Amino acid sequence: MRSFTVLAALTATGSAQLLSLSELASIPVSTVQTVPIGVGNQTVAATKREVNNLAARGDCSALPAGSGPVPTTDTDTAFLADTDLSNAALAAVTPAGWYQTFQNLQSATSASAYMGYKTYATYSPSQCAADCKSNTGCTAFNVFFERDPSQDPGTACPNPSSTTVIKCSFWGVGIGPSTATNSGEYRNDFHVVIAGSNGYQLTAPDYAVTGYNSTFTDTATINAPSDCNSYITYRAHTNAAYDPSLCAADCASQRQETNPFNGLYCHFFTSYSLVKNGVVQAQICALYSRTWDKSYAVNTGYTSGSDVYTIQYAYSYSYTSDMGTWTCPQGNAAVASTTSTTSSTSSTSQIATPSTLSTSTTSRAATSSTLTTSSSSSASTIKTSTSSSAAAATTSSTAVSSGPITACPSPVSYVVGSAGGLYAVCANTDFMIPSPQIYYGYKSNADCATACEAQSGCTKAVYNPTTQICYLKGSPSVAASNWNINAPFQTLVKVTDGTALTKCLAPTYTVNYFGTTYQVCPSSDFTNNPATDIWYYVPSDLACIALCRLRSGCTKIVYNFVTKTCYNKGNPSLASTGWHVNTQFRAIYIN
């Protein structure tokens, strides 16, 4: 097992708990291991000696016969087309406590943390699940049919008759369609191929760590408030079965430091699998000085161009002997509360400081935690420095306005929040009405859109790119918005789901899959034609595209990134797809 450690040097802002793109890129790639194939019906442990022994046989020696059906026509093509094999995979029952990650593929999983395989007399996911659970660290398995030679192919028998082996491989990390890359091999003239390949993962493995209380947060991990300064650092572990006790060791080691960063000691940690484009890249351990509850588990991953980073098996652990103090800020840090302008407002103001994601404009913004402050007087002091979007009951703007407007001036651009909401961006305009919430330090209007969609009832916001301040405006009507020309502000208006499209309004990106370029249009859906295939537990756009490529004539698909579901929409023209705005979907098509 190789462990890669990064100490975040700038954690005083609390932002480093969200990995930057450079940090994501610096994590070593885990070593991919491939299941030995083409060696008949025998069980092999995950050791080099066992694998090497498979290659030590002589020419034409008999290999153990498998228990699966052999097609009447003994060819690779007939094996791949055999409905007995595909029907077994399609009819397989998912064991209790597990979920299916892919079904009936013609390739087997290759991934890190390989834990050996077994062969069986029947195609039985339940038996595989039982064997996986008895193997410490096993969290996933892949069951499949394999066309093997009946003899070790050699000069005297280059293409012997076949036998069908039923095999199950075991893994210490999550698996999915993107890991199913082993489609077979040639042994002399004999073609080893795979059929009926199904993948399964534990729904919520039990990872008890002595001395800690655990909480399962599933596909989202903790993003603690930045103004509390409780985040210490993160560490990445590769090439090992997923194991939160590795993080516990990191936490214990940090507590022994004589001069810890910012005077902080580890009392709480999170553990999760970081998955890049459907393939586990590393186990990430984030260390904190105090405990945070499950409500702060809002970080669901990152996006960089066509690369999508998601989170699996997220847990948080509190040190039972000492959960840390609950005061904020933590350690040696201090948060300045300088104010520059007093604005008339109610006795309770909501002011939030976001945690910053990576500097890349393609990264997702995290949902901020809102800090509520109360005042006994009728006015609260709010940090501001411009004649900005009105934050008070009476407007404080002194900018010259050309009068109210009722529509977004041209040209109109669009931005998508991290939860998928599509917002029109109206440059040099402002809603001059009170702002119930104000957020500071937002790097982009996409961050502001994300803050709006995270608040129930918010469909309008204002962003000042100069001061990086975001003003939420609720959901007033156009008439009640006091919409005016006011540079350099940008009004953000939510585009209603169901709005018909003739082209993609959202900023698109492309995914290249084996030489074919796919266009991805966020916040949109093809609604006219029913899906001919529906695939569940699909981790990414790329995995959805890979499944589409398995179906002849599939050029348009829809991916629901919330439910991780992929829909095959066939090959209609764009004009006939019923293209509409839909927050949690992404329409994908060949450009």
C-alpha positions in Angstrom: 0.0 0.0 0.0 1.4 3.4 -1.0 0.2 6.4 1.0 0.5 9.9 -0.3 0.4 12.8 2.1 -0.3 16.5 1.4 -0.2 19.1 4.2 -2.4 22.0 3.3 -0.3 25.1 3.9 -3.1 27.7 3.7 -5.7 26.2 5.9 -6.3 29.4 8.0 -9.1 30.3 5.6 -10.7 26.8 6.0 -10.9 26.5 2.2 -8.4 23.7 1.7 -10.9 21.1 2.8 -12.2 21.4 -0.8 -9.4 20.1 -2.9 -8.1 22.4 -5.6 -7.6 21.1 -9.1 -3.8 21.1 -8.6 -4.3 18.9 -5.5 -6.6 16.6 -7.4 -4.1 16.3 -10.1 -1.2 15.6 -7.7 -2.8 12.5 -6.1 -1.0 9.5 -7.5 -3.0 7.2 -9.8 -3.8 3.9 -8.1 -2.3 0.8 -9.8 -4.9 -1.0 -11.8 -5.0 -4.8 -11.4 -6.5 -7.2 -13.8 -8.2 -10.5 -12.9 -6.3 -13.5 -14.4 -8.4 -15.0 -17.2 -8.2 -17.9 -19.6 -6.9 -20.5 -17.0 -10.0 -22.6 -16.6 -12.1 -23.4 -13.5 -9.7 -22.7 -10.6 -9.6 -20.3 -7.8 -6.6 -17.9 -7.5 -5.7 -15.7 -4.6 -4.5 -12.1 -5.2 -0.7 -12.9 -5.0 2.0 -12.7 -7.7 3.0 -16.3 -7.0 -0.5 -17.6 -7.7 -0.7 -15.6 -10.9 2.7 -16.7 -12.1 1.9 -20.3 -11.4 -0.9 -20.0 -14.0 1.6 -19.4 -16.7 3.8 -22.3 -15.8 1.8 -25.1 -17.5 3.0 -27.0 -20.5 1.5 -27.0 -24.0 -1.9 -28.6 -24.3 -2.2 -29.7 -20.7 -5.9 -30.0 -19.6 -7.4 -27.1 -17.8 -10.2 -27.5 -15.2 -13.6 -27.5 -16.9 -16.1 -24.8 -16.0 -19.7 -25.3 -15.0 -21.4 -22.8 -17.3 -23.2 -23.5 -20.6 -21.2 -23.8 -23.8 -22.9 -22.6 -27.1 -23.5 -25.3 -29.8 -21.3 -23.3 -32.1 -18.0 -23.1 -30.2 -16.8 -19.7 -31.2 -16.2 -16.4 -29.5 -19.0 -14.8 -31.5 -21.5 -17.4 -30.5 -20.5 -17.1 -26.8 -21.0 -13.3 -26.8 -24.4 -13.8 -28.5 -25.6 -16.6 -26.2 -28.9 -15.6 -24.6 -28.5 -18.2 -21.8 -25.6 -16.0 -20.5 -27.3 -12.6 -20.9 -30.5 -13.9 -19.4 -28.8 -15.2 -16.3 -27.2 -11.7 -15.8 -30.5 -9.9 -16.4 -32.4 -12.2 -14.1 -29.9 -12.1 -11.2 -31.3 -11.0 -7.9 -29.3 -8.3 -6.1 -28.4 -9.5 -2.6 -29.8 -7.7 0.4 -27.4 -4.9 1.6 -25.9 -4.5 -1.9 -26.7 -2.5 -5.0 -26.0 -3.2 -8.6 -23.5 -0.9 -10.3 -23.6 -2.5 -13.8 -25.4 -5.3 -15.6 -24.8 -7.7 -18.5 -21.6 -6.2 -19.8 -19.2 -8.1 -22.0 -16.1 -7.0 -20.0 -14.8 -7.6 -16.5 -13.6 -5.2 -13.9 -10.0 -4.0 -13.6 -9.3 -1.7 -10.6 -7.1 -1.2 -7.6 -7.3 -3.2 -4.4 -7.8 -6.5 -6.1 -8.6 -9.2 -3.6 -8.6 -12.4 -5.7 -11.4 -14.4 -7.3 -13.4 -17.7 -7.0 -15.1 -19.9 -9.5 -18.6 -21.3 -9.0 -20.9 -24.1 -10.1 -23.8 -21.6 -10.7 -24.2 -17.9 -11.5 -24.9 -16.7 -7.9 -24.5 -13.1 -6.8 -25.6 -14.1 -3.3 -22.8 -16.6 -3.0 -20.3 -14.0 -4.3 -21.7 -11.5 -1.7 -21.2 -14.0 1.1 -17.6 -14.7 0.1 -16.9 -11.0 -0.3 -18.2 -10.2 3.2 -16.0 -13.0 4.6 -13.0 -11.4 3.0 -11.8 -8.5 5.2 -11.9 -5.2 3.3 -14.0 -6.5 0.4 -16.6 -4.0 -0.6 -17.5 -5.0 -4.2 -17.6 -8.0 -6.5 -17.9 -8.7 -10.2 -19.6 -12.0 -11.4 -19.3 -13.0 -15.0 -19.1 -15.9 -17.5 -15.7 -16.4 -19.1 -14.9 -18.4 -22.3 -11.8 -20.4 -21.5 -9.8 -23.0 -23.3 -10.2 -26.6 -22.2 -6.5 -27.1 -22.8 -3.5 -24.8 -22.3 -3.2 -23.5 -25.9 0.2 -24.4 -27.5 1.8 -25.3 -30.8 -0.1 -28.6 -31.0 -3.4 -27.1 -29.9 -3.5 -23.4 -30.7 -7.3 -23.1 -30.6 -8.7 -25.9 -28.4 -12.4 -26.4 -27.6 -13.9 -24.1 -25.0 -15.3 -24.4 -21.5 -17.4 -21.7 -19.7 -16.2 -20.7 -16.3 -18.4 -18.8 -13.8 -16.1 -16.4 -12.0 -16.4 -13.8 -9.3 -13.7 -11.3 -8.6 -13.4 -9.3 -5.3 -12.4 -5.7 -4.7 -11.6 -3.4 -1.8 -12.8 -0.3 -3.6 -16.0 0.6 -5.5 -16.5 -0.6 -9.1 -18.7 0.5 -11.9 -19.1 0.6 -15.7 -15.9 2.6 -16.0 -13.9 -0.1 -14.3 -15.3 -2.9 -16.6 -12.4 -2.6 -19.2 -11.2 -6.2 -19.4 -12.9 -7.6 -22.5 -10.7 -10.6 -22.9 -7.4 -11.7 -24.5 -5.9 -14.2 -27.0 -4.1 -17.2 -25.8 -2.4 -18.4 -28.9 -5.3 -18.6 -31.4 -7.9 -19.1 -28.7 -10.0 -16.0 -27.9 -10.9 -15.6 -24.2 -14.1 -13.4 -23.9 -16.5 -12.2 -21.2 -20.3 -12.2 -21.0 -23.1 -11.6 -18.5 -20.9 -9.4 -16.3 -22.6 -7.8 -13.3 -21.1 -5.6 -10.7 -22.2 -5.1 -7.1 -21.2 -2.9 -4.1 -22.1 -2.8 -0.4 -24.7 -0.2 0.2 -23.3 1.0 3.5 -20.4 -1.0 4.8 -19.8 -1.1 8.6 -16.4 0.4 9.3 -16.1 0.5 13.1 -13.0 2.3 14.3 -12.0 1.8 18.0 -12.2 5.0 20.0 -14.5 6.8 17.5 -18.2 7.3 16.9 -19.0 7.1 13.2 -21.7 8.6 10.9 -22.3 7.5 7.3 -22.8 10.4 4.9 -22.8 8.3 1.7 -22.0 10.4 -1.4 -21.3 13.7 0.3 -18.6 14.7 2.8 -18.2 17.4 5.4 -17.5 21.0 4.3 -17.1 22.8 7.6 -17.8 26.6 7.9 -14.6 28.4 6.8 -14.9 31.0 9.6 -14.5 28.4 12.3 -11.0 27.4 11.0 -11.3 23.8 12.3 -9.9 22.2 9.2 -6.3 21.0 9.5 -5.2 19.0 6.5 -5.9 16.0 4.3 -4.1 12.8 3.4 -4.6 10.5 0.4 -4.1 6.7 0.4 -3.8 4.7 -2.8 -3.5 1.0 -3.7 -5.2 -0.3 -0.6 -8.7 -1.6 0.3 -10.9 1.2 1.6 -10.3 1.4 5.4 -11.2 4.4 7.6 -8.8 3.1 10.2 -6.0 4.5 7.9 -7.6 7.9 8.6 -7.7 7.2 12.3 -4.0 6.5 12.2 -3.5 9.8 10.4 -5.5 11.6 13.1 -3.6 10.0 15.9 -0.3 10.9 14.3 -1.3 14.5 13.9 -2.3 14.7 17.6 1.4 13.8 18.4 2.8 16.8 16.5 4.7 19.2 18.8 4.1 22.3 16.7 0.8 21.6 14.8 -0.5 24.0 12.2 -2.5 26.9 13.7 -2.3 25.2 17.1 -4.9 22.6 16.0 -5.1 19.0 17.0 -7.2 16.3 15.4 -10.4 15.3 17.2 -12.5 14.5 14.1 -11.9 13.1 10.6 -13.8 12.3 7.5 -13.0 9.4 5.1 -14.3 8.9 1.6 -13.4 7.3 -1.8 -12.5 9.9 -4.4 -13.8 8.6 -7.7 -12.6 10.1 -11.0 -14.8 9.5 -14.0 -16.2 6.4 -12.4 -12.9 4.9 -11.2 -11.7 5.1 -7.6 -8.6 7.3 -7.4 -7.8 7.4 -3.7 -9.1 7.3 -0.2 -9.1 10.8 1.2 -8.8 11.5 4.9 -9.7 15.1 6.1 -8.6 16.0 9.6 -10.4 18.6 11.8 -10.0 20.0 15.3 -13.7 19.7 16.2 -16.7 17.6 15.4 -19.3 18.6 12.7 -22.6 16.9 12.3 -24.1 15.3 9.2 -25.9 18.6 8.1 -22.5 19.9 7.0 -22.0 17.0 4.5 -22.6 19.1 1.4 -19.5 18.4 -0.7 -20.5 16.0 -3.4 -17.5 16.3 -5.6 -15.7 18.4 -8.3 -15.8 19.0 -12.0 -12.9 20.0 -14.3 -13.8 20.0 -18.0 -14.9 16.5 -18.8 -13.4 15.1 -15.6 -16.0 14.5 -12.9 -14.9 13.7 -9.4 -17.5 12.1 -7.2 -17.6 10.8 -3.6 -18.4 7.3 -2.4 -18.5 5.7 1.1 -18.2 8.9 3.0 -18.0 8.6 6.8 -17.2 11.0 9.6 -15.6 10.0 12.9 -15.6 11.8 16.3 -12.8 11.0 18.8 -14.8 9.7 21.8 -12.2 10.7 24.4 -12.2 14.3 23.3 -14.5 15.7 20.5 -12.7 19.1 20.6 -14.0 22.4 21.8 -17.1 23.9 20.1 -16.0 27.5 20.0 -15.3 29.3 16.8 -12.8 30.3 15.5 -10.5 27.4 16.5 -6.8 27.4 17.4 -4.7 30.5 16.8 -6.9 31.9 14.1 -9.0 35.0 14.5 -11.7 36.3 12.2 -11.8 40.0 11.7 -15.3 41.5 11.7 -14.5 44.9 10.2 -17.5 46.9 9.0 -17.4 49.9 6.7 -21.0 50.8 6.1 -24.1 50.7 8.3 -27.3 49.8 6.3 -30.8 50.0 7.6 -32.2 46.5 8.1 -34.1 44.4 10.5 -32.8 43.3 13.9 -31.6 39.9 12.5 -29.2 39.8 9.5 -27.9 36.6 7.8 -24.4 36.9 6.6 -22.4 34.0 5.2 -18.8 33.5 4.1 -18.4 30.6 1.6 -15.7 28.0 1.5 -13.7 28.5 -1.7 -13.4 25.7 -4.2 -10.5 25.4 -6.6 -9.5 28.5 -8.6 -10.6 26.7 -11.8 -13.8 28.2 -13.3 -15.0 24.7 -14.0 -15.1 23.7 -10.3 -18.3 23.4 -8.4 -19.0 25.9 -5.6 -19.9 24.3 -2.3 -23.0 25.2 -0.4 -22.1 27.8 2.3 -23.1 27.6 5.9 -25.0 30.7 7.0 -24.0 32.4 10.2 -26.9 34.3 11.8 -26.2 37.3 14.0 -28.7 39.2 16.1 -28.9 42.8 17.3 -30.9 44.4 20.0 -31.2 47.6 18.0 -33.1 48.3 14.8 -30.0 48.4 12.7 -27.3 45.8 12.1 -23.9 46.6 10.6 -23.3 44.8 7.3 -19.9 44.8 5.6 -20.2 46.5 2.3 -18.2 49.1 0.4 -20.1 50.0 -2.7 -23.4 51.5 -3.8 -24.5 47.9 -4.1 -27.6 45.9 -4.6 -30.0 47.1 -1.8 -29.4 45.2 1.3 -31.7 47.1 3.5 -35.4 47.8 3.9 -34.7 51.1 2.0 -32.3 51.0 -0.9 -28.8 52.3 -0.2 -27.8 52.5 -3.9 -26.6 55.9 -5.1 -25.8 54.7 -8.6 -27.4 56.6 -11.5 -30.2 54.4 -13.0 -32.0 54.7 -16.3 -35.2 53.6 -14.8 -36.9 50.3 -14.2 -36.7 47.5 -16.8 -38.9 44.5 -17.3 -36.7 42.1 -19.2 -33.0 41.1 -19.4 -31.1 43.3 -21.8 -29.2 41.7 -24.6 -26.9 39.9 -24.8 -28.1 37.3 -22.3 -25.6 34.7 -21.0 -26.3 31.7 -18.8 -24.7 29.9 -15.8 -25.5 26.7 -14.0 -25.4 26.2 -10.2 -23.8 23.1 -8.7 -27.2 21.6 -8.1 -28.0 22.0 -11.8 -30.2 25.1 -11.8 -30.0 27.2 -15.0 -29.8 31.0 -14.5 -30.0 33.8 -17.0 -27.2 36.4 -16.4 -28.3 39.9 -17.1 -25.2 42.2 -17.2 -25.2 45.7 -15.6 -28.6 45.3 -13.9 -29.7 45.2 -10.3 -32.8 44.2 -8.3 -32.9 47.2 -6.0 -34.9 45.6 -3.2 -33.8 44.3 0.2 -31.5 41.2 0.3 -32.5 38.7 3.0 -29.0 37.0 2.7 -25.6 38.3 1.6 -22.6 36.2 0.8 -19.0 37.5 0.7 -16.0 36.2 -1.2 -17.8 34.4 -4.1 -15.4 34.0 -7.0 -18.0 33.8 -9.7 -21.7 34.3 -10.6 -21.9 30.4 -10.7 -21.1 30.4 -7.0 -23.9 33.0 -6.4 -26.4 30.9 -8.4 -25.4 27.9 -6.3 -26.2 29.9 -3.1 -29.6 30.9 -4.5 -30.6 27.3 -5.5 -29.6 26.1 -2.1 -32.2 28.4 -0.5 -35.8 27.3 -0.7 -37.9 29.9 -2.7 -34.9 31.7 -4.2 -35.1 32.3 -7.9 -33.4 35.7 -8.2 -30.0 36.9 -7.0 -27.5 39.7 -7.7 -23.8 39.3 -8.1 -21.1 42.0 -8.0 -18.0 40.7 -9.8 -15.9 43.6 -8.5 -16.5 43.1 -4.8 -17.3 39.3 -5.2 -20.5 39.8 -3.1 -23.7 37.8 -3.8 -27.1 39.1 -2.8 -30.1 36.7 -2.6 -33.4 38.3 -3.5 -36.0 35.6 -3.0 -38.6 35.2 -5.7 -40.3 38.5 -6.3 -42.4 39.2 -9.4 -40.9 41.4 -12.1 -43.0 44.3 -11.0 -41.9 43.9 -7.4 -38.2 43.5 -8.2 -37.3 47.2 -8.9 -35.1 45.9 -11.8 -32.8 48.7 -12.9 -29.7 49.2 -15.0 -26.8 49.4 -12.6 -23.2 48.5 -13.5 -21.3 46.4 -12.6 -24.0 44.2 -11.0 -25.3 41.1 -12.7 -28.9 39.9 -12.0 -29.4 36.1 -12.0 -32.8 34.8 -12.9 -33.7 31.1 -12.6 -34.9 29.6 -15.9 -38.1 27.6 -15.1 -37.9 23.9 -15.6 -40.0 22.9 -18.6 -38.9 25.8 -20.8 -38.6 24.6 -24.4 -35.2 24.7 -26.0 -34.0 24.9 -29.6 -30.4 25.0 -28.5 -28.4 24.6 -25.4 -28.5 27.7 -23.2 -26.1 26.4 -20.5 -22.4 26.5 -21.0 -21.7 23.2 -22.7 -18.6 20.9 -22.4 -17.4 18.0 -24.5 -16.5 14.4 -23.6 -14.3 12.5 -26.0 -14.9 8.7 -25.9 -12.6 6.6 -28.1 -12.5 9.3 -30.8 -16.1 10.3 -30.7 -17.0 13.7 -29.3 -20.1 14.1 -27.2 -21.7 17.5 -26.4 -23.0 17.8 -22.8 -25.8 20.3 -22.2 -26.4 20.8 -18.4 -29.8 21.5 -17.0 -31.7 20.0 -19.9 -33.6 16.9 -20.9 -34.9 15.1 -24.0 -38.6 14.4 -23.1 -40.4 13.4 -26.3 -39.2 9.8 -26.9 -39.3 7.1 -24.2 -36.0 5.6 -23.1 -35.2 2.3 -24.7 -32.7 1.5 -21.9 -32.4 2.8 -18.4 -29.2 2.2 -16.4 -29.0 2.8 -12.7 -26.1 3.7 -10.3 -24.2 5.3 -13.2 -21.5 7.4 -11.6 -20.7 10.0 -14.3 -21.4 11.4 -17.8 -18.5 9.3 -19.1 -20.0 6.1 -17.7 -23.4 7.0 -19.3 -21.7 7.5 -22.6 -19.9 4.2 -22.3 -23.2 2.4 -21.8 -24.7 4.2 -24.8 -21.9 2.9 -26.9 -22.9 -0.6 -26.1 -26.3 0.0 -27.9 -26.5 0.2 -31.7 -28.0 3.5 -32.8 -27.6 5.3 -29.5 -26.5 8.9 -30.2 -28.6 10.8 -27.6 -28.7 10.1 -23.9 -29.9 11.9 -20.8 -28.0 11.6 -17.5 -29.6 12.4 -14.1 -26.7 13.3 -12.0 -28.8 13.4 -8.8 -30.1 9.8 -9.0 -27.1 8.6 -11.0 -29.5 7.3 -13.8 -28.7 7.1 -17.5 -31.4 7.0 -20.2 -30.9 5.8 -23.8 -32.9 8.1 -26.1 -31.9 6.5 -29.4 -31.2 8.6 -32.5 -33.9 11.3 -33.0 -33.1 14.7 -34.5 -32.5 17.4 -32.0 -35.7 19.2 -33.3 -37.8 16.1 -32.4 -36.3 15.3 -28.9 -38.6 17.6 -26.9 -35.6 19.4 -25.6 -36.5 21.3 -22.3 -34.8 22.8 -19.3 -34.7 20.3 -16.4 -32.5 21.1 -13.4 -31.1 17.7 -12.5 -30.6 16.3 -16.0 -27.9 16.6 -18.6 -28.7 16.1 -22.3 -25.8 14.4 -24.1 -25.5 14.0 -27.9 -23.0 13.5 -30.6 -21.9 16.9 -31.9 
